[in-house]
Amino acid sequence: MATESECPEGGEPVDLYIYDLTQGLAALLSPAIMGRQVEGVWHTSLVVFGREYYYGGGGIASAPIGGTMAGQPREIQRLGVTYVPTAVFREYLQGLAATTFAGSAYSLLEHNCNHFTDEVAQFLCGARIPKHIVQQPETDLPPPFRAALENLLRAPDGGQSINGGGVRYDRQDSPDYLTLNTQIEEARAQSSVLEQRRTALADKLARKERRREKKRRKQGGGDPSNEQDMAEAVEAPPQEELRARAGPSSEPEEDERGAAELRRRAKDPPITFKDIDGAAEFAKLQAAVGNLTLSPEEHQSLSELEQYLVQGEGSWALGDEFLSFIGRLLNADSSEEIRVATLRCLAAMALRDDVSLLLHQDRRSHAVMNYARRIDQLPQAEQSALALALCNLFENISSSEWLLYISEWEVDGQAVSNIRVTTKVAVHATLSEDATLRDIGTALMYNMATKEVKTVVFDDVSVELAMALLQLLAGAPGEELLFRAVAALARLAHHSSEVGQLVAMVGPPPDNYRGMSPRCDEKIDLIMQKVK
């Protein structure tokens, strides 16, 4: 197989990127559903001339290499080398986009991305993609399952949307689609720059206000009312940022959504774990770090934590480097005892109504969320403490919204966001064999799904959350966990029509669990209204 460096002069490598749209779910569920193993549901794209080209319900599209919502490819194959000029290739694609591979011609199983890459590969270098990928609908999917799958995975606009895998094709047909893609990417880049500037401004204002508050207190002029003024001043930039991004008409909508959230919380309060003693947890952390060599700045951060968690001071007590200190304590070089104690301190801090002011600092280093995304690699005690901290952040509206942010950053070439990390923690904990972790996980799942949010927030994770809940139901949980599961499923079915279709296709049928309690039956009724 040739590598890029081995390409003859003037040639361009042609690579096939192979993705599993189910992110491993096909391999997990196929034995139960189909009676045999299916390794994945394959999506492919071609990488050539420095871009990645693919086909979906919106037609042909391109993106920077690895820049699609499919994430990381499961496999990359070198198909060959092409000598077709770039201009000729683009003209060829424009012809396909207007004819054979127009958006209207797309069929999930009969005329899809794999047929596109197979045809274009032949044009570029005379190669074919692996036969088993093109023929998968016939070989791996029996007719009833194919019909159910096509119905499940079809987006309302006719495009393909696999929410659990994060792949979405929703471009409108356009003869100038290459130009349009370029313009979109330029706009996104500009938006990213503006986002960074707004974040820097918010952080700068927050630091300024904390310094002012500390100075007032040192001078003996502290007034309890000033703390509220300070909190409002610090929180203002993120709110203004959201309004600026949403447009001039967003403020009434935000007010209405906030009122709806308060009404929902009054009716269905979040499930949090308040029986945690902040002072006791700090004492454990202080003892655990006793043999750790701390810098003067880290000693200061430890003192700030004591002021906040034990003495009850406001978030003004936490300095600019506090989250860097937390990041160090959560580092793999620390002992498990230190990491668990740190996480349990965070779980106690999460119950405070001003903790969101601290969380906004994490937009710079993502110390907490970069640690949380590795939950499946952590010892059991750390998993439970981490899930507890995230679950308790649902105690207050502002901190719960932070957990569901959809803004992305990159780690090891993968797009990461708060909502994706929160989803991973919730799914992993819910499906754990450990009873304590499963209890926290189902509470976190309930809190996520029942939160009053705009539907778009759950576009990429609804199916993944629902699949975990259905697996939990298959284990016949007790009444409390059953209620959390069906309540969450009911809300997810409200957010996404695909969840109801998933329940119908995969099961188990929610009706099987009627009679456990009136509150469970009420949620099951709501689910069945969405099952088609």
PyMOL commands that set and color helices and strands:
alter all, ss='L'
color gray80, all
select helices_A, chain A and resi 4-6+25-34+86-98+103-105+113-125+131-134+136-140+143-152+163-165+177-218+224-246+250-267+278-291+296-309+315-317+322-329+336-349+355-359+362-365+367-372+375-377+380-395+397-403+418-430+435-450+455-458+462-474+479-495+497-506+510-513+518-530
alter helices_A, ss='H'
color red, helices_A
select strands_A, chain A and resi 12-20+42-48+51-56+59-64+75-82+161-162+167-168+408-411+414-417
alter strands_A, ss='S'
color yellow, strands_A
deselect
rebuild
show_as cartoon
